[in-house]
Amino acid sequence: MTTSTDHFDTTDGTLSPQPWMQLRRVTTDTTGAVFRTYGATGGQNKNEILQTLTVTWTNNTPTIQYVYGLVHHGASVVALQARSRGYLRISHAMNATLNPKAEAPSPLTEVSRFGGGADIGVGGLLGIGTDYAVHEVRAHSSTVPLMPHITGWMAVSPGLTVTAQVEVRFISENWEATNVTNGKSNTDCTVQAGDLTVDLFAVPVVEAPPTRTTPVIIGSTVKMENSKSVQVATPAGTQMGDVLLAIVGNTFGDASAITAPAGWILVHSVNNSQWDWFNAHVKVFTKLAGATEPANYVFTNSFGAEQIAHVLTLRGAMPPTTGTDANGWSIASTRRKWTPSGDMHVAPSMATNGQLLICASFFGLADNIFDGFGVVQVDQTPPAGMTQTVNLNGASASMCAAAMTDPPNPTQDRTFTTQPRAYFSGTAVTLSILVGGTQQFL
Amino acid sequence: MIKVCAAEYMLAVPGAVGMRRNWFPRIVAERFLTSTIDGDIKRCPDPVTMIEGDLTWFNNSPDDQDVFVQVTRAPRSVVAQSPNTVVIHDAWSHAVGVDPTADYPSVMQDTMGGRMQVDRPETVAADLKYGRFFFDFDGSQEWVSVGIVPSMELVHFRYLAAVQTPGVWTLPSEFEPSWEAHARWARLLCFATPVGSQ
């Protein structure tokens, strides 16, 4: 009889299941309750970290393991003098990576709030203060899932380390600054964040991981601006839960000048931290669409550069996280120096399963100086078999992007062709972005 | 017929081998508890018990088990007249052994409720302003790690919910006050899983 030693232990002639072939708690850590007392009036709004807790577990088994977490939070108390309003905010983050010290999970996502406040109108001399009143609310302890906004369990390959992070802050929306009528006696401004525990559980993956949906491109927009920030419209039809993807490139100046609005995560950057003369910089940002999204987003640019920002709305995509196991996303790029031959614009192949492949080509100074005078615009043609989402030529920047659903594994080299043949003084960047679809359940 | 030599969490008989029931995550004990004093309350400077009960489970399997107790609470409500406070405490304790008795749970730091206090404690009854605090809190759950229950040992888990009116207590004389507390019910579910690698 033969048995899988990944699943069963047969040493000493005894058959027993391996201790990783089951649901089990793999790690736990805890931190104590925190109490804070503040002055009843005066001072500024509060935004203070009360607790942070980070737990890690390395998949030391030979099989892929699903990992999920439970977060226990002890009882909460928020007691505030009238007009001050505040709450405890609990945020979670989680990732799986080969190098947890270098790639800490981010960003922290708010998953819970508890607090309150009251206002009883004006009081005191000239009616500019407030009367005495204390509003106190208390909440029981509770256990909630780690990262409750993410579907499915994280599938963690052998050797990867899962890092889970929980942060508790006290944040006030308003802090009373005027005097309390008849003084501060018996006022109360107290906050309690109960003990915090994070447990991680693992379950072996004994069959093929569940399928993922194929993301759909709902819409896309593009904007090119010179020497100033780029204001690009939010694609029409964007709904809560969609994933917004922005490919932003410029051709000149300091790469760090390319920044995204608040709420966007940088998931890839090419030629960052460099000051260049007609060299392409490209950054890729993503954002999980909320209930309301602004009509447009502003990406900053460096002085003197021409910048193109291309935003796509994807539905049925997992929101990517930073780290190696980025919720099924993979992004790779090539950056090549000028060469007169036509093989510069090749989006690299990736040996990974993905549900939507987006390739983009960006370069600067398409100046055919040897063939004539002035700037000659170079047209790009997307790779064969892919659907173009943008093709925009400026005075000194050019971007072409295209997508295909359910790409093969490996994704294969995807070549953008240019016409007429371009002469560049800088570099060209070509990207492959493999989008992970949302996890389906068995 | 061959009888496979099997270790923990497995069963082997001549010609067949399989997993024992204790290999699978499962509910091994359950208790549903209801509140005995929901409704109007009076002053209770010391906690007064609303719900109490316990749960036991004997691990009669040949292997160790990792045990969690899920405490599920009903939505809870309090009403508190200013300047007074009404809170409901929650507490539990557990013990594992051949003949264990869990300590009586002490009610500390796990509360829901509160106050809307618009008068200082020194205000006399006739001068109290009218202020009333209504607070409803959603149902909630706790996963309590009991730890490993060895073969042929017992887990004893106690649960307690109690109402208390801590701090200042003044009875208004010019209007009708009201204090209420509703704890409704709690459910205890005991889950057992095999002990795995970490």
Chai-1 contact restraints between the chains, C-beta under 6 A:
chainA,res_idxA,chainB,res_idxB,connection_type,confidence,min_distance_angstrom,max_distance_angstrom,comment,restraint_id
A,G13,B,C5,contact,1.0,0.0,6.0,A-B,restraint_1
A,T14,B,C5,contact,1.0,0.0,6.0,A-B,restraint_2
A,T14,B,A7,contact,1.0,0.0,6.0,A-B,restraint_3
A,L15,B,V4,contact,1.0,0.0,6.0,A-B,restraint_4
A,L15,B,A6,contact,1.0,0.0,6.0,A-B,restraint_5
A,S16,B,A7,contact,1.0,0.0,6.0,A-B,restraint_6
A,S16,B,E8,contact,1.0,0.0,6.0,A-B,restraint_7
A,P17,B,Y9,contact,1.0,0.0,6.0,A-B,restraint_8
A,P19,B,G196,contact,1.0,0.0,6.0,A-B,restraint_9
A,P19,B,S197,contact,1.0,0.0,6.0,A-B,restraint_10
A,W20,B,S197,contact,1.0,0.0,6.0,A-B,restraint_11
A,Q22,B,P194,contact,1.0,0.0,6.0,A-B,restraint_12
A,Q22,B,G196,contact,1.0,0.0,6.0,A-B,restraint_13
A,L23,B,P25,contact,1.0,0.0,6.0,A-B,restraint_14
A,L23,B,T193,contact,1.0,0.0,6.0,A-B,restraint_15
A,R24,B,G196,contact,1.0,0.0,6.0,A-B,restraint_16
A,V26,B,Q198,contact,1.0,0.0,6.0,A-B,restraint_17
A,L70,B,W143,contact,1.0,0.0,6.0,A-B,restraint_18
A,A75,B,Q109,contact,1.0,0.0,6.0,A-B,restraint_19
A,A75,B,D110,contact,1.0,0.0,6.0,A-B,restraint_20
A,A75,B,T111,contact,1.0,0.0,6.0,A-B,restraint_21
A,Y132,B,R120,contact,1.0,0.0,6.0,A-B,restraint_22
A,A133,B,V118,contact,1.0,0.0,6.0,A-B,restraint_23
A,V134,B,Q117,contact,1.0,0.0,6.0,A-B,restraint_24
A,H135,B,M116,contact,1.0,0.0,6.0,A-B,restraint_25
A,E136,B,G114,contact,1.0,0.0,6.0,A-B,restraint_26
A,E136,B,R115,contact,1.0,0.0,6.0,A-B,restraint_27
A,V137,B,G114,contact,1.0,0.0,6.0,A-B,restraint_28
A,R138,B,V87,contact,1.0,0.0,6.0,A-B,restraint_29
A,R138,B,T111,contact,1.0,0.0,6.0,A-B,restraint_30
A,R138,B,M112,contact,1.0,0.0,6.0,A-B,restraint_31
A,R138,B,G113,contact,1.0,0.0,6.0,A-B,restraint_32
A,R138,B,G114,contact,1.0,0.0,6.0,A-B,restraint_33
A,A139,B,M112,contact,1.0,0.0,6.0,A-B,restraint_34
A,H140,B,D90,contact,1.0,0.0,6.0,A-B,restraint_35
A,H140,B,D110,contact,1.0,0.0,6.0,A-B,restraint_36
A,H140,B,M112,contact,1.0,0.0,6.0,A-B,restraint_37
A,H140,B,S140,contact,1.0,0.0,6.0,A-B,restraint_38
A,S141,B,D110,contact,1.0,0.0,6.0,A-B,restraint_39
A,S141,B,E142,contact,1.0,0.0,6.0,A-B,restraint_40
A,S142,B,S140,contact,1.0,0.0,6.0,A-B,restraint_41
A,T143,B,Q141,contact,1.0,0.0,6.0,A-B,restraint_42
A,T143,B,E142,contact,1.0,0.0,6.0,A-B,restraint_43
A,T143,B,W143,contact,1.0,0.0,6.0,A-B,restraint_44
A,N186,B,R120,contact,1.0,0.0,6.0,A-B,restraint_45
A,N186,B,P121,contact,1.0,0.0,6.0,A-B,restraint_46
